[in-house]
Amino acid sequence: MTKKTKSIASTAMVLTILTLCFKALGFVKQAVVAYYFGATFETDIYYVAFNFVGTLSSAFIRAITISLVGIYTHCLVQKGKAAASKLLSACLEVLVPVVLVVLLLAYMLTPQIAMALAPKYSPEESMLLQSYLRICYPFFLFSVVTLVWTSLLDANKDFVASRTESFITSTTTILCCVFLYSIQAVTSLVIAQYISYVIFGTLLLIRGKKYFDFTFVSFKIVPEIRTVLMTALPLFVGNSVSQINKIVDNSLSTGLGHGNASALSYAVVLEDFVSIILVNNVVDILYVNFSTYTAEGDYNKLTDTMKKAINIMICIMIPITIVTCLCAKEIVSIAYYRGSFTWDDVLMTSAALIGYAIGFTSMGVRDIILRGLYSFKNTKGPMITGFFAVGFNIFFSILLSRYIGIMGISIASSISLTVNFLINSRMLKKHVPSYSLSLHIPVLLKQVPAAIYAVAVVLLVKHFVAGNLLVFMISAIAALGGYALILLAMNIEEVNYFKTKILSKVKK
């Protein structure tokens, strides 16, 4: 292994450990919030307002980050630090005015936005939501500006500082809940967010100073800015479409009764624990490999790698889905059932969690296929399929929420993910004719005996064992362990690969 490879591996390991630690702390933060506030109308108001601003920010952040990092890195290598700094300066000169215009429009249209987010709220409730929206709007400016410095640090391989946002936000929120709850109630969460942005922004400014000097520049001398914007535009539209899903979900949840919007947010935190740790880290590594194979024209290697990655994702996500669905009440109880978080809150949150868990496998497969399309520089295709996915999500959210409440909203999201990856897989076939979803049917069929075993074990444990923590731990260990042994007996290539890798590490 070369020195450079070791360095990359070491960095990846450090970032993975930091991600796990910070995500665990974020989990604690949400448990503390649940303890103090539960799932009430007041928390609904906060989450609806905060999630709206968050979805607005996310569309900008993902699009600009993906586009900016690569182009900035190329500019830094080809033209040097001065030219790269001018590119970032030009990005800020474009983004800040755009953000300010968006904020101005948001302030002007706040009554209409509140009506769209919570159409069944009374005039008094809508006025309270409007006040929270106005308080939360500046978060959008903080998010977009900090993303430029985050991209700057990532491009210069300075990853740690930009990954501390979760730690800062979680720590600040916990402290504000403890010390300000009795004085400020739910607004203590808003105060915590402002403080965390100031701390994180200051850290980024100090850390990024050695890489970047801001100067006002003419766009004519920074031709790369056009490339950044043109590349980011389809990504932004695609991300905006996907963020509409969340806005629709929040809007529908407010009409199901007080506490439902909060329960949906609590369930999303648990879903994110799976998606960020088990999906995002994997697909980010795969994207680099896919891009390399595409550049080299080695489509056989691309197909083989994608096949193995999806098969591994299937083998990991299906048992996790089974355990999550059958132990949803236990998981939510362990995480949140204390303080102001009531048993009714547990039932609402666990119902939402089951709906999201149904889509775990679709989410993992979709993200892998998306990275395959991105490796061919195909960003317009996923943008178009995103519109279809949103349409399905809105239709099924409205339909299912009428009959099964909050679970219908989260199930609709899972259906949307499934539709998305099915359409994108057909699109990928145009770039790689040898790829087909039928490649994964043998592995899917081999899941059936293991899935039956996992369901039976969890049901037996729940029948004979008492206590939420004991039920979940025994179910998870027995079901996942037995599931893995059955897959080994089925002689699945990817499972045997994992076994070989683990044994080699143990021997070393």
DAJO-V744309 format. One line per field, one symbol per residue. burial: b if it has 24 or more other C-alpha atoms within 12 Angstrom, else e. A space follows every 50 residues. Layout:
burial = ???
//
This chain:
burial = eeeeeeeeeeeeeebbebbbebbbbbbbbbbbbbbbbbbbbbbbbbbbbb bbbbbbbbbbbbbbbbbbbbbbbebbeeeebebbbbbbbbbbbbbbeebe ebbeebeeebbebbbbbbeebeeebbebbbbbbbbbbbbbbbbbbbbbbb bbbbbbeebbbbbbbbbbbbbbbbbbbbeebeeeebbbbbbbbbbbbbbb bebbbeebeebbebeebeeeebebbeebbebbbbbbbbbbbbbbbbbbbb bbbbbbbbbbbbbbbbbbbbbbbbbbbbbbbbbbbbbebbbebbeeeebe ebbbbbbbbbbbbbbbbbbbbbbbbbbbbbbbbbbbbeeebbeebbbbbb bbbbbbbbbbbbbbbbbbbbbbbbbbbbbbbbbbbbbbbbbbbbbbbbeb beeebbbbbbbbbbbbbbbbbbbbbbbbeebbeebbbeebeebbebbeeb bebbbebbbebbeeeeeeeebbbbbbebbbbbbbbbbbeeebbbbeeeee eeeeeeee
//
